[in-house]
Amino acid sequence: MANPIIDIFRIRDLRDRIIFTITVLMIYRIGTILPIPGININALKLYFSTLQQAGGGALTEYIDFFTGGGFSNFSVFMLGIMPYISMSIIMQLLLLVFPKLKKISEQEGGKKKIQKYTRYGTVVVCLLQSYVVTVYARSIPDAITMSYWAYSIIAIITVTTGTILLMWMGEQITQRGVGNGISLIIFAGIIARMPQAFYQLFQMVQARELNVVFVIVVLAMFVGVIALVVYEQQGQRKIPVNYAKRVIGRKMYGGQNTYIPFKINPSGVIPVIFASSVMVFPLQIFGNLGVQYRWMAQLAYWFRPTGFLYLLVFSLLIVFFAFFYTQVTLNPIEITKQIRENGGSIPGIRTENIESHLSRILSRIILPGALFLALIALIPTVIQILFGFPTELSMLMGGTSLLIMVGVALDFVAQIEGHLKMHHHEGIVKKGRIRSRNL
């Protein structure tokens, strides 16, 4: 009998793509361990362990969540891919604000120009964040083994180069591997920290710091949320479209009935990643510079990951980016234009009302999907407050991590499924169909 796992490695192109993807992700994981030159690793471990025991390591664990542990190691990839995501958000907003920039993006080769501007902006963001990191390193006792200015120059160059290299690696995975490179890099960072988190959970249960009943309840919630996320990610609303028959030369075109598939959550996990990226940037600056400026330390306290103000702003950002990204990717004006140009119509809807009809359906779909994302993203804090789970463990076992892991895994499996079907092999899933959601 045909085995889809064996079929994956029988197809040379798919096998090479998977091996390439795994190799790049392994390089990324090695980079999160390699420290910046001039850093005393032992002093770092002592400082962060003391900070965690004192209950003040929430911010570090939050940043580590998106950098795969690279921040607490002061590694070459300590900023992760978040500066690039932050700059991509800024560029998308600038396209809406400045019509000239929008016009450039619509010209031939315009997307490459916008991509180039995004990369230049990423360098600026990295320089700012890496300088803040050097100020933070100065506050750690015995962390720097060379003169401060020499370390600052080396650290800024190293960390900035590391993020640019990570951005290039993500693009290479997208082009030559399987899946979306940027999303897979974040995914790999989350997965790599899960064994340690579960081992920590086992130790806490063994030491009777956590009730076994609470742990079982949380694990059941963990499985239930995964099922809900998969169900929600796969759901869609089908808009029927009829195309009229057209005769061109001796051939007849059209005359078919099809549909437009609108996802229940059209933007996938993008709003969660965007909102997290927006929140990480000021939090890192406030937290790192708070050692020198008292008002920044106060802001860092108010915007702590478990605080009410942070949760409120985070939820509002998720809803905002859900609407924003859907309008960018699923523009009712462009969809209506394509339907009209191809002689299509929606049953029961006048041609001049198609745009308003699609906009009304999208608005009804997006709001419940966005609220669902916000609710799921708040689960780690609920677990931490109600059951007393550690910050790192609760973040890895719920909310944002689940949304990212499930969304990226579904997209990865869908692309493998597509390669198998293209080479006339059976797919991975026997019943149903995995729908790709390009992250």
N, C-alpha and C positions, 0 to 999 in steps of 0.2 A: 504494500500500500504506500501511496505517496505521503511523504512526511514533509510538511512545509519548512521545518527547520533545516532538513537536509537539502531541500530545494534551494534555500537561500544561498548555501555555499556551493551549489552546483553551478549557479549562474555567475560567471566570472565578473561581469560588471558590478553586480550587486555585492558580491563578496569583496571586491576591491574597495567599494564605497564604504562598507561597514568596517573593514579593517582600517581604512583611512580615518574614519570618524573616531574609532576607539583609540587610535594612536594619538590623534590631536588632543583628545580629552585626557589621555594619560600625561601628555606633556603639560597640559593645564594644571593637573593635580600636583605634578612635581614642582611647578612654578609657585604654587600656593605654600609650599614648604620652604623653598629657598629664601633665606632672609636677605634684606638689603645690606650691602657692605657697611661695616661700622656699627652693627647692632649686636649687643650682648644678649644672646638667646636666653641664658640662665636668668638674667635680671628681668627679662620680659615675662618668663614663666612665673617667677616668684611674685612679680607685681600683679599679674592678672589673676593668679590663684588667690592672692590676698584680697584683691578687689571683689572676686566672686564670693569668697567666704563672708565678706562684710556686706554682701547684698547690693553692691553698687556696679555690677558688671552687665546690667541689662542692655545698655547702649552698645557695648562691645559685642555682646552676643547677637544683637539685632543686626549690626553691620556684618559680623561674621556669617550670618545666615545667607546673605547675598554674595559674599565673596568666597564662600567655601572654606572658611577658616583662615583666609589669607591675611585678614586685618590683624588678628591677635598674634600672628607670626611675624608681622612686619615684613612680609614677603614681597617679591617683585610684582605679584599680582594682588597686592593688598587692597587696591581700589576696585578690583573686579571689572566687570563690564558695565557697571552702573553709570559712569560718566558718559559713555557713548549713548546709553538709553536716555539719559537726561538731556543730552544735546539733541537727540532725535526728536524728543517732545518739543523742545524749544523751537526747532526748525519747523515742525509741523504747525505750531502756533504762529510763527512768523509768516508762513505761507498764507495763512488766513488773514493776517493783519495787513500785509503789504502786497497790493495787487501786482506790482512790478516783479516781485520775487515769484509770485504765482505764475505770471506770464513766462518767466524764464524756465520754470519747471515744465511747462506745457510745450516748449519748443523742442526741436530735434536735439537730442543730447542734453536736454535740460535736467533730466533725472541724475545724470552723472555729475553735473555741476552742483546740484543740491547735495549730492552725496559727498562731494569734495568739500563743500562749505561745512557740512556736518562733521567731517573728520578734522578740519581746522578748528572748529569750535570745541571738539572733544579734547584737543591738545590744550586749549585755554582752560577748560574745566579741570583737566588733570593737573595742570601747573598750580592752579589755585588750591585744589584739594591736597596735593602732595606737600605744598608749603604748610598747610594747616597740620598735616601729619608730623612734619619736622618740629613744629612748635609743641605738639603733644608729646613727642619722644623726649623732648628736653625736660619735661616734668617728671619723667620716670627715672628713679634713682639708678645710676650706674648703667643706663641702657645704651649710651653712646660711648664708643671706645676710641673716638678720635675727636678733633676739634669740632665745635658746633657748626661753624661755617663750611668746613670741608664736608661734614656729614650732610648738611642741608643741600649743597649743590649735587652731591652724589645721589642722595635720596630722591630729590625732585626729578633728576634725569632718569634714574632707574625706574621709579614708579610710573612716570609718564610713558616711558618706553614700554613698560610691561603692559599697560592698558592698551596702547596702540597695537602691540603685538597680539594681545588677546582679541582685539577687534578684528584684526586681519585673520586670525585663526578661525573665528566665527564665520567670516565670509568664505573662507576656504571650505569649511564643513558644508555650508549651504550649496556651494558650487560643485564640489567634488565628493561630498559625502552623502549621508542620508539625514534628512530632517533640517530644521532651522538651526544654524550654528549658534546664534546668540542665546536662543532658548535652551539649547542642549548644554551650553556652558553653565548656565544658572542651574539647570536640572542636575548636572554632574556634581556641582558643589553641594546641593541639598542631599542627594543620595549618599555622598561620601561621608556625611556627618551622622547619618542615621544609625549605623552600628554602634558608634560610641554613645549615642543618645539612649538606645535600648539597653546597653550595658549599664549605663548610669541608672536607668529605671530599675534594673534587676538589683543593683547594689542598694538602692534606696528601699526597695521592698524587703530585701534581706536584712537590712538594718532597722526595719520597722519604722522608717521615716514616712512611708506612704502606706495607706490602707489597701489591702489586696482587692477589696470590693470596689474601691474607687478606681483602681487601675483597670479592672475588668470593664467597668462602666465606660471609662475613657477609650479603651481599645474597641469596644462595641460601637461607640460613637465614631471612632476613627474609620471603621469599616463602613458604617452607615453613611458617613459623609462622602466616602469614595464612591459608593453606589449612587448617591444623589448627584454628585458632580458628573459622573459618567452619563447618567440619564439626562441631565440638563445639557451637557455638551453635545449630545447626539440629537436632541430634539430640534424640530424645525417646523415652520409654517410654510405650506406650499401655496403659491399664488398661481392659479391656472392662467395660461396665455395661449390664445389661438392665433395662428398665422394664416393669412389668406394665400390662396394659390397665385403664383406668378409664372408667366410663360416668358422665358428668355431664350430666343432662338428656337431650337427644337426641344428644349428641355423645360420641364415644369419644376418649379421650386416652391417650397412652403407647403401649405395645406396640412400642417401637422399641429397637434395639440401637445403642449409641454407645460412646464411650470417653473416658477422662480422660487428656489429654496431659500427662505429667510430663516436663519438660525434663531432659536429662542434667545440665545446670547450671541449675537453676531460677532462681537469683538473678542470672544474667547477669554483668555486670561490676561490679555493685553492691559485692560484697565488696572488690574491688581499690580502688574509689573510696573506700569507707569506711575501709579500712585505711590508704590513703595520707593521707586527711584526718586521721586520728588521729595518724599519725606526723609530719605537717607541723606540727601545732600545738605540741608540745613542742620539736621541732627548731628552729622559728623563735624560740621564747622562749630556749632554751639558747644558740643561736648569736648572737642579738642582744644578750642580756644578758651573754654571756661576756666582752665587752670590759671589763666592770666587776667581774664576780665570777668568780674563778678556778675555783671548783667547778662553775659552770655551763659554763665553757669545757671542763672535763674531761668533763662529761656529753655535751656536743656532740661531742666527739672520739669517745667510745665509741659514740655513736649516729649516727656519720657514715653517709651512704647506702651506702658501700662496705664498711662494717664488718660483722663476723660477727654481733654482737649485734643490729644493726639488721635484717639479713636474717632472722635467726631470729624476732624479734618480729613483723616484717612478715608472714612466712609464716604464723605462728600466728594473727595477726589475720585474715588472708584466710580461713583455715579456719573460725575462729570466726564471722565475719560471714556466711559461706556458710550455716552451720547456722542462725544467728540470723535472717537475713532470710528464709530459706525457711520457717522456722516461723511467721514473721509473715504472709507472703503465701500460703503453702499449708499451712494448719492442718488436719491430718487429722481433728480433731474436728468442725470446721465442714463439711468435705467430706462426712464420714460422715452428719452431720445432714441435709444437703441431699439425699443419696441416699435416706435413709430416708423423709424427708418426701414425696418424689416417687415412692415405691414402687419404688425401684431395688434391684438386687442385683448382686454381682460373681460370675460363674460359679465354682463350686467353693469359695466362701468363705461361711461362715455369717454371718448378719446381725450377730451380736454380735461377730464377729471382723474386721469390715471396717476399723475404726479401727486395730487392731494391724497388719493386713495393709498398709494404706497407709503407716503409720509405718515398717514394715520396708523397704518398697520405697524410700521417700524417703531413709532412712539409707544404703541401699546405693548410691543414685544420687549423693547429695550429696558423700560423702567422695572418690570419684575425681574428681568435677568440681572440688572445692575444691583438691585436690592438683595438678590440672592447671593451675588458675589460678595457684597459688603458684609452680609450675615456670616458667610463661610469664613471670610477673612478675620472676623472678630472672635472666632472660636478659640484660638490660642490664649487670648486674654481671659476668656471665660473659664477655660480649663485651669489656668494659672491661679485665678482668684478663688474659684470654688473648691478645687482639689489640692491646691498647694503645690502644683507641679513646678519644677524649675523652668526658668525662661527658655533656655535652649531646647529643652525637651518638649515643652508645650508648642513652641513655634514649629518644630520639625514634625510634630504629630497632628497638626491641624491647620485649618485656614489657608493662608497663602501658599504654604508648601504643598498642600494637597492639590490646590487649583493648578499650580505650576506643574507638578509631577504628572497629574492625570492628563492635563491638556497637552503637554509635550509628548508624553508616552503615546497618546492616541494619534497625534500627528506623525510620530515616528513609525508606528505600526501601519498607519494608513499608507505612508510612502513605500514601505517594504511591500505591502499588499499590492500597490500599484505596479511595482517592478515585477512581482511574481506574475500578475495577470498579463502584463505586457509580453512576458516570455512564455505565455500559455501554460502557466502552472496554476495549481489551486492556491487560493489565498490562505492566510493564517486562520481567519475566522470561518468556520463551517456554516454557521447560521447568521443571517443578517449581514451587515456591511459596516466597516469602519469608515467614517467620513473624515476626510482630512480637514484640518483647520490650521492653515498656515500661520504660525505664531510670529 
